[in-house]
Amino acid sequence: MNAGVGARNARQRRGGDVRDTIREFAEQHRSTSIIVAMAVIAAVLPVLAAVPPFSLFQPHNAWVDGFANAGTYVLLAVGLNIVVGLAGLLDLGYAAFFAFGAYAYAYGASPFSHNDLPFLPLLLVGAAVAATFGVILGAPTLRLHLAIVTFGFGEIVPIVFLNAEQYTNGTNGIGGVYQPTIPLLDRLPDSFQFSFTNPWPFYVLMIFILTIVMIFAYRLQDSRLGRAWMAIREDELAAASSGVNTVTTKLLAFALGASTAGLAGVFNAAKLTVVSPDQFLFAVSFTVLAMIVLGGMGNIWGVAVGAFVISTIQQTLLKQLDIVFHQLGIPILKDVNFLSYQFLLYGVALVLMMLLRPEGLFPSGRRRRELHSAEDSAGEALVVDPAAPTGGLV
């Protein structure tokens, strides 16, 4: 009997050691664990879309296409999170950098420009062009009212692309943009080729790009530069007193955030095969900012999840609600275009979030502590002390 108890205790100790080892590994490699978990989820999502009830809403390929489109918004949200969530800089013209990446690709791979350059170099060119304009915008304006300046910049850029017809084809945009050509893939069967009817290669490509970007974003967050961004976000004067070059540090945040938007622009142009100024209006900047606030500003995986969920709701579920209610023939709802009310829904969601959970759905631990410590300090300042001479507030 004692031998059996001893064996059971030994097994329990071994099980506890294994759990402790896994827990320690997860804590030491937290960012890697999160990225691996998200990659696994991304691989499982298309499988879930193939079974009821999801398969009843729309064809399987339509779900995969929607997931690839949602990945574009995840990429935009992760980039804007560097600027807004980490560095604390409010950028209301983020769609402009999205446009620079898209037009860079369209100009490098379309009949309009008579160019047919490979996709991967153009991916880097799009990021570099967007980053360059991020520096051009940020250098003279970081000391000004940034929200107003970036909003104006975001409004001006589509107008410039609209009027520069010789280079952008104006209102018609650049059509016939070539889809990606990646070495060695052209030797594979048709199911691996990029086309309108086959969204799978785009989905796999987006997962690859997102994985690289998120690894880079986590490394940045945990680096000395990331800590400098967060110091500026909390107290720029204190950060400067500690030796942080605030102008250069903020400029780097602007450039890196813009380069990520450039990557998203290249992918979007290659997938849609058309680029026009109306794709980059303020609505895009507002949508991405709403995704960050709802997901959890400053938390990379929270922002990614928030962007994916909101984008999927926007591009898939709202459209399906229109069809379902129209088929059911419900008098009030059958003629409602739910997609046209998406910004009303965003506004209501943001107001509720600010009232009930200002840190977002999936905030970082630091962000949660900051907000709640501020609330506690405010509560302590309003404590009534009857013994005080005024009989009032402390």
Secondary structure, 3 states (H helix, E strand, C coil): CHHHHHHHHHHHHHHHHHHHHHHHHHHHCHHHHHHHHHHHHHHHHHHHHCCCCHHHHCCHHHHHHHHHHHHHHHHHHHHHHHHHHHCCCCCCCCHHHHHHHHHHHHHHEECCCCEECCHHHHHHHHHHHHHHHHHHHHHHHCCCCHHHHHHHHHHHHHHHHHHCHHHHCHHHCEECCCCCCCCCHHHCCHHHCCECCECHHHHHHHHHHHHHHHHHHHHHHCCHHHHHHHHHHHCHHHHHHCCCCHHHHHHHHHHHHHHHHHHHHHHHHHHHCEECHHHCCHHHHHHHHHHHHHHCCCCHHHHHHHHHHHHHHHHHHHHHHHHHHHHHCCCCCCCCCHHHHHHHHHHHHHHHHHHHCCCCCCCCHHHHHHHHHHHHHHHHHCCECCCCCCCCEC
